[in-house]
Amino acid sequence: MAKRYPTLAAYFEARIETQDALAARAGVSQAHISRIAGGESCSLALAKTLSRLTGVPLESFGSAEVA
């Protein structure tokens, strides 16, 4: 099982990959990834994608649609 990280910020702190690289894989801008890592919520679809790509729990993305 892949390692899980409690938040997107923790994922980046572990230096798994750069925000630029994750943004490219997720199909969004680096600035959008930066805002999400800083605590901004995102859509459910993007939260699911980021959770799948990073191992960060879906609930940590703060999407109103997840609650």
C-alpha positions in Angstrom: 0.0 0.0 0.0 1.3 3.5 -0.9 2.1 5.9 1.9 -0.8 8.2 2.8 -0.3 11.9 3.6 -2.8 13.8 5.8 -2.9 16.9 3.6 -1.6 18.1 0.3 0.8 20.4 2.1 2.3 17.3 3.9 2.6 15.6 0.5 4.7 18.5 -0.8 6.7 18.8 2.5 7.7 15.1 2.0 9.1 16.2 -1.4 7.2 13.5 -3.3 6.9 15.8 -6.4 6.7 19.5 -7.2 3.5 21.5 -7.4 4.3 21.9 -11.1 4.5 18.2 -11.7 1.3 17.4 -9.8 -0.5 20.3 -11.6 0.6 18.8 -15.0 -0.7 15.3 -14.0 -4.0 16.7 -12.6 -4.5 19.0 -15.6 -4.7 22.3 -13.6 -2.4 25.2 -13.0 0.4 25.3 -10.5 -1.2 28.3 -8.9 -4.4 26.3 -8.4 -2.5 23.5 -6.7 -0.7 26.1 -4.5 -4.0 27.5 -3.4 -5.4 24.0 -2.6 -2.2 23.1 -0.6 -2.7 26.4 1.3 -6.2 25.3 2.4 -8.5 26.5 -0.3 -11.3 24.0 -1.2 -11.7 22.6 -4.6 -14.4 20.8 -6.6 -15.3 17.2 -5.8 -14.0 16.0 -9.2 -10.6 17.7 -8.6 -10.5 16.4 -5.0 -11.0 12.9 -6.2 -8.3 13.3 -8.8 -5.8 14.7 -6.4 -6.6 12.1 -3.8 -6.0 9.3 -6.3 -2.8 10.9 -7.5 -1.3 11.7 -4.1 -2.7 9.3 -1.5 -4.1 12.3 0.5 -7.6 11.5 1.9 -10.5 12.9 -0.1 -11.9 14.6 3.0 -8.8 16.8 3.5 -9.5 18.8 0.3 -12.4 20.7 2.0 -14.8 20.4 -0.9 -18.3 21.3 0.2 -19.5 18.4 -2.0 -17.4 16.0 0.1 -18.9 17.0 3.5 
